[in-house]
Amino acid sequence: MPRQASIDAPDALHHVMIRGITRSAIFYDAADKDRFIDRAEAVFGEERIACYAFALLSNHAHLLVRTGTTPWQDS
């Protein structure tokens, strides 16, 4: 069962973790990880989100990010 979403606040640090269903692989090779990093850089740049650290493993990933000055709103 997923956790409830954290309350977002401007300029807050967040530990973000993603994991494959039933711990299955989400990255199969270095190219998959490179594509993930490229996409993350594009999204973080557009949204003004800073990524301070990340760890990409075969079946999950961790990111330490700081949100921008405007809280994210679900539309």
TIVO-2410 file (N, C-alpha, C; in nm, 3 decimals):
# residues 75
REC num residu      c1      c2      c3 atome chaine
REC   1      M   0.085  -0.118   0.000     N      A
REC   1      M   0.000   0.000   0.000    CA      A
REC   1      M   0.089   0.124   0.000     C      A
REC   2      P   0.067   0.218  -0.093     N      A
REC   2      P   0.152   0.337  -0.100    CA      A
REC   2      P   0.130   0.430   0.019     C      A
REC   3      R   0.233   0.505   0.048     N      A
REC   3      R   0.223   0.606   0.154    CA      A
REC   3      R   0.141   0.724   0.104     C      A
REC   4      Q   0.086   0.797   0.199     N      A
REC   4      Q   0.017   0.921   0.161    CA      A
REC   4      Q   0.120   1.023   0.117     C      A
REC   5      A   0.079   1.112   0.029     N      A
REC   5      A   0.169   1.214  -0.021    CA      A
REC   5      A   0.211   1.309   0.091     C      A
REC   6      S   0.336   1.351   0.085     N      A
REC   6      S   0.385   1.449   0.181    CA      A
REC   6      S   0.328   1.585   0.148     C      A
REC   7      I   0.321   1.669   0.247     N      A
REC   7      I   0.278   1.807   0.224    CA      A
REC   7      I   0.396   1.879   0.159     C      A
REC   8      D   0.369   1.945   0.049     N      A
REC   8      D   0.475   2.018  -0.020    CA      A
REC   8      D   0.480   2.160   0.033     C      A
REC   9      A   0.598   2.210   0.048     N      A
REC   9      A   0.618   2.347   0.093    CA      A
REC   9      A   0.728   2.407   0.007     C      A
REC  10      P   0.725   2.538  -0.012     N      A
REC  10      P   0.831   2.600  -0.090    CA      A
REC  10      P   0.968   2.573  -0.027     C      A
REC  11      D   1.066   2.546  -0.112     N      A
REC  11      D   1.205   2.533  -0.070    CA      A
REC  11      D   1.226   2.419   0.032     C      A
REC  12      A   1.154   2.308   0.016     N      A
REC  12      A   1.164   2.195   0.110    CA      A
REC  12      A   1.250   2.084   0.050     C      A
REC  13      L   1.321   2.012   0.136     N      A
REC  13      L   1.398   1.895   0.093    CA      A
REC  13      L   1.310   1.773   0.098     C      A
REC  14      H   1.322   1.686  -0.002     N      A
REC  14      H   1.243   1.564  -0.008    CA      A
REC  14      H   1.332   1.446  -0.046     C      A
REC  15      H   1.311   1.334   0.022     N      A
REC  15      H   1.372   1.207  -0.019    CA      A
REC  15      H   1.267   1.138  -0.105     C      A
REC  16      V   1.301   1.116  -0.231     N      A
REC  16      V   1.208   1.053  -0.326    CA      A
REC  16      V   1.262   0.914  -0.357     C      A
REC  17      M   1.176   0.813  -0.345     N      A
REC  17      M   1.217   0.678  -0.379    CA      A
REC  17      M   1.118   0.620  -0.478     C      A
REC  18      I   1.169   0.556  -0.581     N      A
REC  18      I   1.084   0.485  -0.676    CA      A
REC  18      I   1.131   0.340  -0.680     C      A
REC  19      R   1.036   0.251  -0.698     N      A
REC  19      R   1.070   0.108  -0.696    CA      A
REC  19      R   0.982   0.034  -0.796     C      A
REC  20      G   1.038  -0.070  -0.855     N      A
REC  20      G   0.963  -0.153  -0.947    CA      A
REC  20      G   0.857  -0.234  -0.872     C      A
REC  21      I   0.749  -0.265  -0.940     N      A
REC  21      I   0.643  -0.346  -0.881    CA      A
REC  21      I   0.699  -0.482  -0.844     C      A
REC  22      T   0.667  -0.529  -0.726     N      A
REC  22      T   0.720  -0.654  -0.669    CA      A
REC  22      T   0.873  -0.659  -0.681     C      A
REC  23      R   0.933  -0.542  -0.664     N      A
REC  23      R   1.079  -0.527  -0.667    CA      A
REC  23      R   1.143  -0.571  -0.798     C      A
REC  24      S   1.066  -0.563  -0.905     N      A
REC  24      S   1.121  -0.599  -1.036    CA      A
REC  24      S   1.211  -0.485  -1.087     C      A
REC  25      A   1.294  -0.515  -1.182     N      A
REC  25      A   1.391  -0.418  -1.235    CA      A
REC  25      A   1.320  -0.300  -1.302     C      A
REC  26      I   1.375  -0.182  -1.281     N      A
REC  26      I   1.329  -0.063  -1.353    CA      A
REC  26      I   1.440  -0.011  -1.445     C      A
REC  27      F   1.563  -0.053  -1.420     N      A
REC  27      F   1.677  -0.022  -1.506    CA      A
REC  27      F   1.741  -0.154  -1.545     C      A
REC  28      Y   1.759  -0.175  -1.675     N      A
REC  28      Y   1.817  -0.300  -1.723    CA      A
REC  28      Y   1.964  -0.287  -1.762     C      A
REC  29      D   2.007  -0.163  -1.790     N      A
REC  29      D   2.148  -0.143  -1.827    CA      A
REC  29      D   2.184   0.003  -1.805     C      A
REC  30      A   2.309   0.037  -1.832     N      A
REC  30      A   2.357   0.174  -1.812    CA      A
REC  30      A   2.281   0.273  -1.900     C      A
REC  31      A   2.240   0.230  -2.018     N      A
REC  31      A   2.165   0.320  -2.108    CA      A
REC  31      A   2.032   0.360  -2.046     C      A
REC  32      D   1.964   0.268  -1.979     N      A
REC  32      D   1.839   0.300  -1.909    CA      A
REC  32      D   1.863   0.408  -1.804     C      A
REC  33      K   1.969   0.391  -1.727     N      A
REC  33      K   2.001   0.489  -1.622    CA      A
REC  33      K   2.035   0.624  -1.683     C      A
REC  34      D   2.108   0.623  -1.794     N      A
REC  34      D   2.142   0.749  -1.862    CA      A
REC  34      D   2.017   0.821  -1.912     C      A
REC  35      R   1.921   0.745  -1.969     N      A
REC  35      R   1.796   0.806  -2.016    CA      A
REC  35      R   1.717   0.865  -1.897     C      A
REC  36      F   1.715   0.795  -1.785     N      A
REC  36      F   1.646   0.846  -1.666    CA      A
REC  36      F   1.709   0.979  -1.622     C      A
REC  37      I   1.841   0.984  -1.617     N      A
REC  37      I   1.910   1.106  -1.575    CA      A
REC  37      I   1.881   1.219  -1.673     C      A
REC  38      D   1.883   1.192  -1.803     N      A
REC  38      D   1.853   1.295  -1.902    CA      A
REC  38      D   1.712   1.351  -1.884     C      A
REC  39      R   1.615   1.263  -1.862     N      A
REC  39      R   1.477   1.308  -1.843    CA      A
REC  39      R   1.463   1.387  -1.712     C      A
REC  40      A   1.527   1.338  -1.607     N      A
REC  40      A   1.521   1.408  -1.478    CA      A
REC  40      A   1.581   1.548  -1.490     C      A
REC  41      E   1.694   1.561  -1.557     N      A
REC  41      E   1.755   1.693  -1.576    CA      A
REC  41      E   1.661   1.787  -1.648     C      A
REC  42      A   1.592   1.737  -1.750     N      A
REC  42      A   1.499   1.822  -1.825    CA      A
REC  42      A   1.383   1.867  -1.737     C      A
REC  43      V   1.323   1.775  -1.662     N      A
REC  43      V   1.209   1.810  -1.576    CA      A
REC  43      V   1.254   1.902  -1.462     C      A
REC  44      F   1.364   1.869  -1.398     N      A
REC  44      F   1.410   1.952  -1.286    CA      A
REC  44      F   1.443   2.093  -1.334     C      A
REC  45      G   1.500   2.105  -1.452     N      A
REC  45      G   1.531   2.237  -1.506    CA      A
REC  45      G   1.407   2.319  -1.534     C      A
REC  46      E   1.305   2.256  -1.591     N      A
REC  46      E   1.179   2.326  -1.621    CA      A
REC  46      E   1.108   2.370  -1.494     C      A
REC  47      E   1.110   2.285  -1.393     N      A
REC  47      E   1.035   2.311  -1.270    CA      A
REC  47      E   1.117   2.380  -1.163     C      A
REC  48      R   1.245   2.408  -1.191     N      A
REC  48      R   1.335   2.472  -1.094    CA      A
REC  48      R   1.346   2.390  -0.966     C      A
REC  49      I   1.369   2.261  -0.984     N      A
REC  49      I   1.389   2.169  -0.872    CA      A
REC  49      I   1.537   2.133  -0.869     C      A
REC  50      A   1.600   2.144  -0.752     N      A
REC  50      A   1.741   2.109  -0.739    CA      A
REC  50      A   1.753   1.964  -0.692     C      A
REC  51      C   1.839   1.888  -0.757     N      A
REC  51      C   1.866   1.750  -0.715    CA      A
REC  51      C   2.007   1.749  -0.656     C      A
REC  52      Y   2.017   1.717  -0.527     N      A
REC  52      Y   2.145   1.718  -0.457    CA      A
REC  52      Y   2.216   1.584  -0.461     C      A
REC  53      A   2.143   1.477  -0.469     N      A
REC  53      A   2.204   1.344  -0.470    CA      A
REC  53      A   2.104   1.244  -0.529     C      A
REC  54      F   2.159   1.138  -0.586     N      A
REC  54      F   2.074   1.030  -0.635    CA      A
REC  54      F   2.152   0.900  -0.634     C      A
REC  55      A   2.078   0.791  -0.626     N      A
REC  55      A   2.134   0.656  -0.636    CA      A
REC  55      A   2.040   0.575  -0.722     C      A
REC  56      L   2.092   0.519  -0.830     N      A
REC  56      L   2.011   0.440  -0.921    CA      A
REC  56      L   2.057   0.295  -0.911     C      A
REC  57      L   1.969   0.208  -0.863     N      A
REC  57      L   1.997   0.066  -0.855    CA      A
REC  57      L   1.908  -0.005  -0.955     C      A
REC  58      S   1.926  -0.132  -0.976     N      A
REC  58      S   1.850  -0.199  -1.081    CA      A
REC  58      S   1.700  -0.198  -1.056     C      A
REC  59      N   1.657  -0.211  -0.929     N      A
REC  59      N   1.513  -0.221  -0.902    CA      A
REC  59      N   1.455  -0.102  -0.826     C      A
REC  60      H   1.537  -0.003  -0.793     N      A
REC  60      H   1.483   0.117  -0.729    CA      A
REC  60      H   1.582   0.233  -0.741     C      A
REC  61      A   1.534   0.353  -0.707     N      A
REC  61      A   1.618   0.472  -0.713    CA      A
REC  61      A   1.581   0.564  -0.597     C      A
REC  62      H   1.680   0.637  -0.550     N      A
REC  62      H   1.661   0.737  -0.445    CA      A
REC  62      H   1.708   0.872  -0.500     C      A
REC  63      L   1.633   0.978  -0.468     N      A
REC  63      L   1.673   1.113  -0.505    CA      A
REC  63      L   1.654   1.204  -0.385     C      A
REC  64      L   1.745   1.299  -0.368     N      A
REC  64      L   1.730   1.403  -0.267    CA      A
REC  64      L   1.711   1.533  -0.343     C      A
REC  65      V   1.590   1.589  -0.337     N      A
REC  65      V   1.557   1.708  -0.417    CA      A
REC  65      V   1.503   1.818  -0.327     C      A
REC  66      R   1.524   1.940  -0.373     N      A
REC  66      R   1.466   2.057  -0.307    CA      A
REC  66      R   1.366   2.119  -0.402     C      A
REC  67      T   1.246   2.142  -0.354     N      A
REC  67      T   1.143   2.202  -0.437    CA      A
REC  67      T   1.174   2.349  -0.462     C      A
REC  68      G   1.105   2.404  -0.558     N      A
REC  68      G   1.122   2.545  -0.591    CA      A
REC  68      G   1.054   2.634  -0.488     C      A
REC  69      T   1.040   2.758  -0.522     N      A
REC  69      T   0.980   2.854  -0.430    CA      A
REC  69      T   0.828   2.852  -0.432     C      A
REC  70      T   0.770   2.787  -0.532     N      A
REC  70      T   0.625   2.776  -0.542    CA      A
REC  70      T   0.584   2.632  -0.521     C      A
REC  71      P   0.496   2.603  -0.423     N      A
REC  71      P   0.452   2.464  -0.402    CA      A
REC  71      P   0.384   2.408  -0.527     C      A
REC  72      W   0.400   2.278  -0.548     N      A
REC  72      W   0.338   2.213  -0.661    CA      A
REC  72      W   0.188   2.198  -0.634     C      A
REC  73      Q   0.107   2.225  -0.736     N      A
REC  73      Q  -0.038   2.211  -0.720    CA      A
REC  73      Q  -0.088   2.111  -0.821     C      A
REC  74      D  -0.170   2.019  -0.774     N      A
REC  74      D  -0.230   1.921  -0.861    CA      A
REC  74      D  -0.338   1.989  -0.944     C      A
REC  75      S  -0.336   1.967  -1.076     N      A
REC  75      S  -0.438   2.032  -1.159    CA      A
REC  75      S  -0.532   1.931  -1.219     C      A
***
